[in-house]
Amino acid sequence: MTPCPTHQPPVPPSAGGADPLAPASPYEAMTRQMVDALARDVAEIRSRLDQLFTLIAGSVLVELLLRLTGLG
């Protein structure tokens, strides 16, 4: 029979344990901020492109409907 491993309680960050997601240096913190800003910019550009494609698809649909009904 194998012995059960002892349970180790988690170490809080204030007790000397390092947060694995915390930046280790000022350079890493600045880089993380720049990456976050870039991600927001890319999301905004993607949103604008989605709106543009929706506008184009809508205008094509309206043009087709107008041609089919003989109004255009």
C-alpha positions as CSV (number, residue, x, y, z in Angstrom):
1,M,0.0,0.0,0.0
2,T,1.4,3.4,-1.0
3,P,1.2,6.3,1.5
4,C,-1.0,9.3,0.5
5,P,0.9,12.4,-0.3
6,T,0.6,15.1,2.3
7,H,-1.7,18.1,1.3
8,Q,0.2,21.3,0.9
9,P,-1.9,24.5,1.4
10,P,-1.5,27.1,-1.3
11,V,1.0,29.8,-0.6
12,P,-0.4,33.3,-0.7
13,P,1.5,35.8,-2.8
14,S,2.3,37.9,0.3
15,A,4.0,34.9,1.8
16,G,6.8,34.9,-0.7
17,G,5.1,32.9,-3.4
18,A,5.3,34.6,-6.8
19,D,2.2,35.2,-9.0
20,P,3.0,33.5,-12.3
21,L,1.2,36.2,-14.2
22,A,2.8,39.1,-12.5
23,P,5.4,40.9,-14.6
24,A,8.9,40.1,-13.5
25,S,10.5,43.3,-14.7
26,P,9.5,46.9,-15.8
27,Y,10.3,45.8,-19.4
28,E,7.8,42.9,-19.2
29,A,5.1,45.2,-17.7
30,M,5.6,47.8,-20.5
31,T,5.5,45.0,-23.1
32,R,2.3,43.6,-21.6
33,Q,0.7,47.0,-21.7
34,M,1.7,47.5,-25.4
35,V,0.4,44.0,-26.3
36,D,-2.9,44.8,-24.5
37,A,-3.2,48.1,-26.4
38,L,-2.5,46.3,-29.7
39,A,-5.1,43.7,-28.9
40,R,-7.7,46.5,-28.3
41,D,-6.7,48.2,-31.6
42,V,-7.0,45.0,-33.6
43,A,-10.4,44.3,-32.0
44,E,-11.6,47.8,-33.1
45,I,-10.3,47.3,-36.6
46,R,-12.0,44.0,-36.9
47,S,-15.3,45.5,-35.7
48,R,-15.0,48.2,-38.3
49,L,-14.3,45.6,-41.0
50,D,-17.3,43.6,-39.9
51,Q,-19.5,46.7,-40.2
52,L,-18.1,47.4,-43.6
53,F,-18.7,43.9,-44.9
54,T,-22.3,44.1,-43.5
55,L,-22.8,47.4,-45.3
56,I,-21.5,45.9,-48.6
57,A,-23.6,42.8,-48.3
58,G,-26.7,44.9,-47.5
59,S,-26.2,47.1,-50.5
60,V,-25.7,44.1,-52.8
61,L,-28.9,42.6,-51.5
62,V,-30.9,45.8,-52.0
63,E,-29.5,46.1,-55.5
64,L,-30.5,42.6,-56.3
65,L,-34.0,43.1,-54.9
66,L,-34.4,46.3,-56.9
67,R,-33.3,44.6,-60.2
68,L,-35.7,41.6,-59.5
69,T,-38.7,43.9,-58.9
70,G,-37.9,46.0,-62.0
71,L,-37.5,49.2,-60.0
72,G,-33.7,49.6,-60.5
